[in-house]
Amino acid sequence: MPAPSLRLTPLFAFLAPFRGLSRVFEPGLRGLVIGPLIINIVVVIGLATAAAFGFEALLATWLPSGWDWLAWLLWPLFALALLVAFAVSAVALAAIIASPFSGPLAYRTARGLGHEPRQPARSFFGEMGHASITALRKTGYYALLFIPVLIITVVPGLNLLAGLAWFLFGSWVLAVEFMEAPLANDGLEFAAVRQTLRAHRLETLSFGAGTTLLAMVPVVNLLLVPAAVIGATHLRVRLPDPRGNA
């Protein structure tokens, strides 16, 4: 268990995914990184290819007829919003698909940090079942959070804030996505995971912000799913236990 002096701070939370990135190829974790890594690469490259073909068409659709002259002004804001939206969508999708690998990776990372997860390690099929059920709950939760972001994105005037809205949305979604694995290993259901993260909102957003920034960096984002799982486990080890124990 973590020592009492190991305090959780927003800065530690922000740097956690960077810490995870530095550990991706460690011998003790390497075998569990391969699955998420391959899935991450396939999803990111696939979505990047699709985005490259659809970017111009999306801008043309987004701008009202006769307002083409605004393209030069709105392009940077639109590009920022689209970059964040793409980065978050690609990584979140890869993380959901790779969920059966995330639990074991978080489990081994936690044990290496001296934190023994409360739940016994699941079999691969047990992880598949857990991931399938949790994916449905997470998708519904993310869809509800997406509604105000969509409104901001499509309403003229408000869409000037689209980049910020997408960044905050992405930070929270990615934090929830990656923190779920280590917290589930300690026996928390998804509702309890959300409650725990809301109780540490600033730290959760800080971790998500670091993850989102990495998601926007080419090549680095190919490693992000396993890196973020490892980083989230570092964060969980310092997170006060919702049941009153470290």
N, C-alpha and C positions, 0 to 999 in steps of 0.2 A: 504494500500500500504506500501511496505517496506520503512523504513527510509533511507535517503541518506547515513547515516553512516554504513549501512549494506553492506559492500563491498563484492564482489564476488572474492574469491581467489582460486587458485588451491587446497590448503589444504582443504578449506571448501567443494569444489566440490568432492574431494577424500573421505572425511568423510561423505558425504551426504547419501550414501546407508547404512552406519553403523547407522546413525541417524534414517533412516527409519526403520531399523531392530529393534531399541529400541522402536518404536512406533506401531509395528504391532498389538499388542493386547490391545491397548488403547480402552476404551469403545466407544468413539465417532467414531472410525474407524473400529471396530471389525466386524460389520455386512457386510461391503463392502470388507473385507479381505478374507472371507470364500471361495468365488468362485475362485479367483486367487490362493489361497492356495491349494485347492483340485486339480485344474488343474496342478499346479506346481509339486505337489507330484506325481501324476500319470505319468506325462511326464518324470520327472527325474528318477523315479524308473524303468520305462519301458525302457528308453534308457540305463540306467546303466546295466540292465540285458542283453540287446543285446550286449553292449560293452564288457561285461565280457566273452561272448562266442566268440566274434570275434577278441579279442585283439591279440592272438597268430597267428591266420591265417593272420591278417593284417600285422604283422611284417614279416612273412614268404614271403608274396607277395611283400612287400616293398623292401626287400633286394634282390639284384641280385643273380642269381644262383652262387654258389661257394664262396659267400662272407659271409657265416654263421659265420665265425670266428670274423666278425666285430660286431656281435650282442651285445657282452658284452660292447663294446665301444659306440655303437649308441643307445642302449636301453634307457639310461637316457634321451637323447635328444628326442628320438622318444616318450617315455612315457610322457615327458613334453608337447610336441606338441599335442599328443592325448588327454591328460588331459584337456588342454585349449580348444581344438576343441570340445570335448565332453561337457565341462561345458558351453561354449558359445552356442553351438547348442541346448542343452537341455533347457537352460533358455530362449533363443530367441524364440524357438518353443512354450514353455509354455506361454511366454508373448504375442505372436501373437494370440494364441488360447484364452487367457484370456483378450484380448483387450476390449471386451464389458464391462468388469468390471473395467478396468483401468481408463477410463474417469471419472466415478462417484467417484472413490476413490481419484483421483487427484483433482477433484472438491471440495470434502468435506475437503480434507487436505488444499487446498489453502484458503478456506474460514476460516478455523480454524487458519490460519496464518495471517489473516487480508487482504488477497488478493482476491478481488471479481473477478472471471473469467468474461471475456467480453461476452462470449457466454452463452445463457441460457442453463441450464442443459438439456441434451437430454433424451428422453425416452429410455427404454431398447432396443426397436426395432430401434430407431434412432442410438443408440450406435452400434448395430449389423451392420447396413448399413454403418456407418462411418468406423467401424473396417474392414469390408470386402473390401471396396474400398482401404483403406489405406494399408491393408496387401499386396495387389497386387503390389502397388507402392514400398513398403518397400522391398518386396522379390526381385523385379527387381533390385533395388539399391544395395542390399546386394550381389546379384549374380555378379554384375559388380565389386564390391570391392573384391570379392572372387577370381577372376581370377589370379591376381598376387600372392596371397597367395598360390593358388594351384600350380602355376609354381615353386615357391620357395620350396614347400613341396616335389615335385617329381623329381626335377633336382638334380642329385648327386653333392655334394659340396655345392650348395646353400641350400640344405635341412638341413645343420647344423644350419641355421638361422630360421628353421621352427617354433621353439618354440616362438621366438621373434615376427615373422610375425603373428602367430596366436594370440598372446597376444595383439598386436596393433590392428589387425583386430577385435578381440572380444571386445576390449575396445570401439572402435568406434561404432560398431554395437549395443552393449548393451546400450551405451549412447543415440544413436539415437532412439532406440526402446522405452526406458523408458521416454525420454524427450518429445517424440511426444505427449503423453496424456495431460500433463499440458499445453503445447504450443497450442495444438489443442483447448483446452477449452478457450483459448484467441483468437480463430478465425484464427490461422495460418494454411494454407494448408501445405502439406508435403514438397513441394519445399521451402516454406518459413521457415519451421522448419530446413531443411538442411542448408539453407543460414545463419540462426541465429546461429546455432551450429558451422559452419565454422568460423564465426566472433569471436567465443570464443573457438578456437580450443584447447588451453591448458587446460582450465577448463573442456571442454567436455571430452577430453581424461583422465583427472584426475578422473572425475566421473566414466567414463567407466572402468578405471583401478581398482578403489575400488570395483565396481560391479563385475568385472571379478574375482578378488581375492576371493570375497565371494562365487562366483559360484563354486569355486574349493574346498570349505570346505564342507565335508559331513554333512548332517542334516541341517546346516545353509542354504545350497542352496535350501532346500525345502521351505524355507520362502522367497526366494529372490524376486520373482515377486512382491508381494505386498510391500515388503520393499523397492525395487528399485523405484516403482511408488511414494511412499511417499517421498523418498529421492530426486527424480527428481523434485518433486513439491517444496520442500525446496529450491532446486537449482534455479528453475524457478522464485521464489519470489525475489531472489537477482539478477536475470539476467536482465540487461537493456533491456527495451522493444524495439524491432526493429522498432516500429512506433514512438519512441521518448518519450514515457511515461513510468513511473515506473510501 
